[in-house]
Amino acid sequence: MRNRNLLLLTLLILAVAFAAGCAKRGLTKSEMDRADAIAAKIAKAESMGAVDCAPKELAIAKAELDHARHEAAEHHEKAEEYFAAADKAADALLAKTIPCWEAKQPKPASAPTVSLTATPGTIEKGKCSTLAWTSANATDVSIDQGIGGVGISGDRQVCPPDTITYMITATGPGGTATSSAAVTVTPPPAPMVEATMFENIYFDFDKSFIRGDAKPTLNKVASYMKKNPNAKLQIEGHCDERGTSEYNMALGQRRADSTKKYLVNLGVAGSRLSTISYGEERPADPGHNETAWAKNRRAVFVLR
Amino acid sequence: MKRPFAVLLAVILSAGLAVGCTSATALKNAQASFDKAKAAGAEAKAPYEYYAAETYLGLAQHETDEGDRAAVRDFAAKSEKYSAEALQKAGGGAK
C-alpha cells in the first residue's frame, strides 16, 4: 500500500514537472506588438524585393523573429533579448533592401529639348532661307506652317512669300518642347535705273581725265544729286576693246573714280556715289572701228 | 508492488530517450539536407532558401544546447524544408 502511494506520488510529481516543462505561455500584448512591428519591417522589405536584393538578410530576419516568438513563449525573461536581435536583423534587412530598390526604380524621362534656326533670317521676296533644327529626348518632331512631321534633327529650305514664323514642337516621354524661328521677307530692291536723263561722258583713248565736253553733263548730275538727297548714284567705267582685259578693267575703274572725284568736288557726298568698272565687257557699240571705240570709252550714270 | 514501479520508470525513461532521439534525428536530417543543398550550389542559385535553411539549422543547434527538444524539432524541420526548396531551385533535386 505504501509502495502504491509512493508510486502515485511519483506519477503526480512527474506529471506536474512535465506540464511545467512543456507548457507554453501566451505572448503579452507588448510582445505581440513588438513582433508585429518587426514583421511589418520584414514585410516592407519583402514588398521592395528583399528576396532578390538581400536574400541572406531576409532569411535571417524572418528566422530571428520566429526564434524570438518561440523564446518569448518559452521564457518570458529572455523575450526582450531575442526581440532586440530580431529587430536588429530587420533593420539590417531594410538598410540593404532600400538602396537596392531605389536603384531599380525607373528614372523619370528627361524632358525633350529642341531648337530651330532660320539662316538667313531675312530674305528678299522670292529668295529662300534654310531652317535647321536639333532635338533631344523627343520621339515626334513637327514644324507648323504646313511642313509637318520631320526627323529629330535636320534642315529644310523654305521660300516663304511673306514674313513668317515657324514653330517646331518636339514631343517625348518627358513632355513637350517648342522653339521658333522667324523669316523676314523684304521686298526686292528697286531695279537699277539707268539715268537716261544723264548723258554718258566720254574719254580719250587710254585716258581717264575729265574732258571739257563732259563738264556740263557732270554739272547736271551734281545739281540733280543735290536736289535729291536720298538719291544714290553708281558710276560705271567702260573702255574700248583695245588692250588686255585686266588693263581695261583698271582703266575703267580710273575713269569711274575720276568722275566720282569731279562730282565730289562739285559738292556731292562721296557716300552717295559708288563706282564699278566693266572694262571692255559691256561695249555700247559692238563695232571694231574708231567710231565705235569712241562711244565705248565712257562713264555711265545709274541711279539706285 | 516493486515490479510495476520499475516498469513505470522504464516506460518514462524510454519515452524520454525516444523524445531525445527524435530531436537528434531531426537535427541530423536537417544537417544532411543542408549539406546537399550547399553541394548543389544553392547559395548562389537559391540564396534566400539557402540562408533560411542555414539560419534555422543554427537555431536548431542552439536549441539543442538549450535542451529545448521541441524547438529543435521545429527549427530542424524548417531548415530541412528550406534546404529541400533550395536544392530544387539549384537543380539538385530528384529528377
Chai-1 contact restraints between the chains, C-beta under 6 A:
chainA,res_idxA,chainB,res_idxB,connection_type,confidence,min_distance_angstrom,max_distance_angstrom,comment,restraint_id
A,N3,B,M1,contact,1.0,0.0,6.0,A-B,restraint_1
A,L7,B,F5,contact,1.0,0.0,6.0,A-B,restraint_2
A,V51,B,Y48,contact,1.0,0.0,6.0,A-B,restraint_3
A,P55,B,P47,contact,1.0,0.0,6.0,A-B,restraint_4
A,P55,B,Y48,contact,1.0,0.0,6.0,A-B,restraint_5
A,K56,B,Y51,contact,1.0,0.0,6.0,A-B,restraint_6
A,L58,B,Y48,contact,1.0,0.0,6.0,A-B,restraint_7
A,A59,B,Y48,contact,1.0,0.0,6.0,A-B,restraint_8
A,A59,B,Y51,contact,1.0,0.0,6.0,A-B,restraint_9
A,A59,B,A52,contact,1.0,0.0,6.0,A-B,restraint_10
A,A59,B,T55,contact,1.0,0.0,6.0,A-B,restraint_11
A,I60,B,T55,contact,1.0,0.0,6.0,A-B,restraint_12
A,A63,B,T55,contact,1.0,0.0,6.0,A-B,restraint_13
A,A63,B,Y56,contact,1.0,0.0,6.0,A-B,restraint_14
A,H67,B,L59,contact,1.0,0.0,6.0,A-B,restraint_15
A,H70,B,A71,contact,1.0,0.0,6.0,A-B,restraint_16
